[in-house]
Amino acid sequence: MFTTIELFAGAGGLALGVERAGFNTIGLIEIDKDASETLRKNRPDWWVINDDISNISCLNLPSYFNIKVGELDLLSGGSPCQSFSYAGKRLGLEDARGTLFYHYAKFLEQLQPKMFLFENVKGLLTHDGGKTYKTIADIFESTGYIIQKKVLNAWDYGVAQKRERLITIGIRKDLIDKVSFCFPQPHAYKPVLRDVLLNCPESEGSLYSEYKRKIFDLVPAGGYWRDIPEDIAKEYMKSCWYMDGGRTGILRRLSLDEPSLTILTSPSQKQTDRCHPLESRPFTIRENARCQSFPDEWQFCGSVAAQYKQVGNAVPVNLAFEIASEIRKSLEKL
């Protein structure tokens, strides 16, 4: 069975998809206590390391994980990427010290896995005019990898949600003549909320205030603030009424015949509402989890707010499975 270690594991969306594709997870690192408990609760046999990754990346990693250099099949994960200065620097690995992707690169440098999967937000491509991503890519390549990247929309891969993610795949340079990778092909059918909401199990969730709920009662499925009387919308929106742009996230009620917009870490924010299609309330935790393609048996730990955050930060399971399945096909060529 192919082996994998995951960094910045969160609540396990990526790890679960990789597992389904046939990988044996030998270790996961996650700093958040609640997310770590979620991983342990659902997979008691996984070695979950609840620690700051900076405390681990400085160790002798082959010894720590009891594996030989070059033996690991896949390193996966997606670090939050802080901005950093480029002025006058020769942008090697040490110049990135203090950023979270630096620790990812240290794992690559020490463990030399056959392939890696680095997941992040689409905006990383254009951050600081593209310099941030170029620096990350250059540093990953300097640790011994040839990389390729693509923005994938989870909606194309069996996920009832529009969620674009930047996927970077690395192949160790000494394997490049033996291994090739192709990104997964989009599915013919793209699921909508009707496919995941109508039979969803009950779970905890937030509610709108009575004032906000009554206003949402006026919004039709698939509509937003433009679809209610102007005087009511103007009073609700206050200063937002005078903002530039479409403001289409304000008072937005989704439709059963469309996918969810990107699931967020908070269920109710004025600029980015995602009201339930049939009821005047936010999605519950389980409804959000379904939009992220988590199985119903996957349980989340911590407070309601902590669970919303874990689900919102996760990689959609089905998207992770599709990518990891292609990685497995690549590794099987060896």
VOGU-891036 format. One line per field, with one value per residue (C-alpha): z, y, x; residue number from 1. Coordinates in steps of 0.05 Angstrom, whole numbers, padded with zeros to 5 digits. Each point is the difference from the previous one (the first is absolute). Layout:
# VOGU-891036
up = Z  ...
north = Y  ...
east = X  ...
seq = NUM  ...
***
This chain:
# VOGU-891036
up = 00000  -00016  00058  00016  00052  00005  00025  00022  00001  00027  00008  -00050  -00066  -00040  00043  -00008  -00076  -00004  00044  -00045  -00059  00033  00042  00071  00043  00046  00033  00000  00031  00022  00049  00016  00060  -00023  -00071  00029  00043  -00062  -00034  00060  00010  -00072  -00010  00067  -00037  -00031  00033  00011  00023  00033  -00001  -00035  -00063  00016  00059  -00047  -00063  00039  00021  -00036  -00039  -00028  00070  00030  -00049  -00003  -00075  -00047  -00043  -00066  00025  00012  -00060  00011  00042  00000  00031  -00011  00044  00010  -00038  00033  -00042  00008  -00026  -00063  00003  -00010  00014  -00036  00015  00021  00052  00059  -00026  00011  00073  00042  -00054  00006  -00069  00023  00046  -00057  -00040  00059  -00002  -00075  00011  00055  -00020  -00076  -00013  -00070  -00012  00037  -00001  00021  00004  00008  -00019  -00072  00020  00016  -00075  -00006  00070  -00006  -00075  00000  00038  00062  -00038  -00044  00063  00030  -00065  -00006  00071  -00009  -00064  00037  00047  -00059  -00037  -00066  00011  -00038  00021  -00017  00029  00011  00016  00050  -00036  -00059  00045  00036  00050  00004  00010  -00042  00032  -00040  00028  -00026  -00003  -00006  -00014  00007  -00027  00026  -00054  -00001  -00017  -00054  -00057  00033  00027  -00031  00030  -00032  00037  00007  -00055  00020  00011  -00049  00055  00047  00064  00029  00068  -00015  00000  00070  00041  -00005  00041  00045  00072  00053  00036  00039  -00034  00008  -00010  -00025  00045  -00004  -00038  -00051  -00007  -00017  -00054  -00029  -00003  -00056  -00041  -00053  -00013  -00042  00017  00041  00024  -00068  00004  00060  00008  -00007  00064  00041  -00035  00010  00074  00010  -00040  00030  -00024  -00045  -00043  -00024  -00014  -00071  -00031  -00006  00075  -00022  00064  00043  00017  -00047  00001  -00038  -00045  00000  -00074  00009  00037  00065  -00002  00034  00071  00050  00071  00029  -00016  00000  -00024  -00031  -00063  -00013  00021  -00026  00023  -00004  -00063  00037  00070  00024  00036  -00013  -00019  00059  00013  -00033  -00060  -00009  00008  -00055  -00045  00015  -00017  00070  00016  00051  00049  00003  00066  00019  00070  00039  00006  -00055  -00023  00000  -00042  -00051  -00005  -00011  -00054  -00035  -00001  -00027  -00069  -00031  00010  -00071  -00031  00043  -00021  -00075  00006  00044  -00048  -00056  00046  00014  -00074  -00008  00057  -00027  -00061  00046
north = 00000  00070  00043  00073  00053  00060  00070  00052  -00056  00039  -00042  -00052  00016  -00008  -00059  -00037  00008  -00023  -00060  -00019  00001  -00056  00035  -00020  00062  -00008  00069  00065  00067  00050  00057  00010  -00041  -00009  -00020  -00050  -00030  -00006  -00039  -00046  -00012  -00022  -00037  -00026  -00038  00064  00031  00071  00048  00060  00049  00062  -00025  00043  -00047  -00059  00025  00014  -00074  -00057  -00018  -00068  -00023  00033  -00036  -00062  00000  00002  00061  -00007  -00055  00041  -00001  00065  00063  00039  00062  00073  00053  00070  00045  00065  00054  00012  00047  -00011  00062  -00016  -00074  -00060  -00037  -00067  -00044  00038  00065  -00029  -00016  00023  -00014  -00062  -00027  00000  -00058  -00037  00010  -00026  -00064  -00006  00013  -00052  -00055  00004  -00031  -00027  00050  00058  00033  00073  00031  00073  00056  00022  00071  -00024  00000  00075  00022  00056  -00004  -00074  00007  -00038  -00063  00004  00003  -00060  -00039  00017  -00022  -00066  -00013  00015  -00058  -00048  00002  00015  00032  00012  00040  00010  00034  -00052  00015  -00051  00005  -00038  -00060  -00022  00057  00041  00064  00052  -00001  00015  -00025  00006  -00070  -00008  -00069  -00016  -00060  -00015  00016  -00068  -00031  00048  -00049  -00055  00040  00048  00032  00022  00042  -00033  00009  00037  -00043  00001  00014  00058  -00007  00055  00013  -00043  -00060  00012  00039  -00034  -00062  00031  -00024  00052  00033  00062  00067  00075  00040  00070  00054  00008  00065  -00032  -00062  00042  00036  -00065  -00024  00051  -00027  -00052  -00062  00021  00074  00054  00071  00026  -00047  00033  00069  00054  00036  -00064  -00019  00070  00001  -00069  00014  00069  00023  -00062  00030  00053  -00047  -00013  -00069  -00050  -00016  -00064  -00036  00044  -00032  -00057  -00060  -00061  -00044  -00075  00001  00031  -00020  00034  00059  -00011  -00026  00049  -00006  00042  -00016  00071  00061  00059  00003  -00075  -00029  -00069  -00010  -00068  -00008  -00020  00029  00068  -00022  -00015  -00070  -00046  -00031  -00065  00036  00037  -00066  -00031  00059  -00018  -00073  -00026  -00065  00005  -00044  00049  00036  00068  00019  00064  00057  00016  00057  -00046  -00052  00052  00023  -00070  -00015  00067  -00008  -00072  -00026  -00032  -00075  -00019  00050  -00028  -00071  00018  00032  -00055  -00053  00031  00003  -00073  -00016  00038  -00038  -00067  00013  -00012
east = 00000  00025  00020  -00015  00013  -00045  00018  -00051  -00052  -00060  -00063  00023  -00033  00064  00025  -00066  00001  00072  -00017  -00058  00048  00040  00052  00021  00005  00060  -00003  -00038  00020  -00053  00008  -00074  -00023  -00072  00020  00050  -00055  -00044  00055  00010  -00074  -00011  00065  00026  00055  00030  00061  -00025  00054  -00034  00057  00028  00034  00061  00013  00002  00034  00064  00006  00034  -00062  00019  00016  -00062  -00046  00043  00007  00059  00016  -00037  -00045  -00064  -00047  -00038  00005  -00066  -00029  -00014  00031  -00029  00049  00020  00031  00075  00052  00041  00044  00073  -00008  00026  -00065  00026  -00032  00031  -00030  -00069  00012  -00059  -00051  -00043  00018  00073  -00017  -00033  00064  00042  -00041  00014  00074  00007  -00048  00006  -00068  -00012  -00056  -00033  -00069  -00003  -00069  -00017  -00047  -00005  00020  00071  00014  -00010  00023  00052  -00002  00015  00065  -00023  -00019  00063  00042  -00036  00007  00074  00014  -00039  00040  00065  -00014  00001  -00067  -00032  -00068  -00064  -00060  -00073  -00061  -00056  -00073  -00028  -00067  00031  00017  -00063  -00005  -00064  00040  00037  00069  00063  00066  00071  00030  00075  00029  00074  00038  00070  00051  00032  -00068  -00022  00018  -00042  -00059  -00049  -00062  -00065  -00051  -00068  -00052  -00065  -00061  -00058  -00050  00009  -00041  -00045  -00029  -00061  00048  00027  -00050  -00068  00017  00054  00002  -00015  00057  00018  00002  -00006  -00063  -00014  -00028  -00075  00010  00046  -00044  -00061  00039  00025  -00072  -00008  00058  -00017  00043  00060  -00012  00033  -00011  -00023  -00060  -00033  -00031  00054  -00017  00008  00065  00028  -00016  00031  00063  00014  00069  00007  -00055  00049  00057  00025  -00005  -00056  -00006  -00035  00021  -00045  -00068  00017  -00046  00025  -00042  -00007  00017  00069  00063  00017  00046  00067  -00012  00028  00025  -00057  -00073  -00027  00038  -00035  00042  00001  -00067  -00019  -00072  -00032  -00044  -00063  00007  00022  00063  00074  00021  00012  00068  -00022  -00028  00066  00036  -00043  00018  00073  -00015  00016  -00036  -00056  00038  00058  -00009  00029  00024  -00001  -00050  -00050  00044  00061  -00037  -00023  00073  00026  -00050  00011  00075  -00001  00018  -00061  00007  -00021  00048  00057  -00019  00002  00069  00029  -00027  00041  00061  -00009  -00003  00066  00033  -00024  00045  00059
seq = 1  2  3  4  5  6  7  8  9  10  11  12  13  14  15  16  17  18  19  20  21  22  23  24  25  26  27  28  29  30  31  32  33  34  35  36  37  38  39  40  41  42  43  44  45  46  47  48  49  50  51  52  53  54  55  56  57  58  59  60  61  62  63  64  65  66  67  68  69  70  71  72  73  74  75  76  77  78  79  80  81  82  83  84  85  86  87  88  89  90  91  92  93  94  95  96  97  98  99  100  101  102  103  104  105  106  107  108  109  110  111  112  113  114  115  116  117  118  119  120  121  122  123  124  125  126  127  128  129  130  131  132  133  134  135  136  137  138  139  140  141  142  143  144  145  146  147  148  149  150  151  152  153  154  155  156  157  158  159  160  161  162  163  164  165  166  167  168  169  170  171  172  173  174  175  176  177  178  179  180  181  182  183  184  185  186  187  188  189  190  191  192  193  194  195  196  197  198  199  200  201  202  203  204  205  206  207  208  209  210  211  212  213  214  215  216  217  218  219  220  221  222  223  224  225  226  227  228  229  230  231  232  233  234  235  236  237  238  239  240  241  242  243  244  245  246  247  248  249  250  251  252  253  254  255  256  257  258  259  260  261  262  263  264  265  266  267  268  269  270  271  272  273  274  275  276  277  278  279  280  281  282  283  284  285  286  287  288  289  290  291  292  293  294  295  296  297  298  299  300  301  302  303  304  305  306  307  308  309  310  311  312  313  314  315  316  317  318  319  320  321  322  323  324  325  326  327  328  329  330  331  332  333  334
***
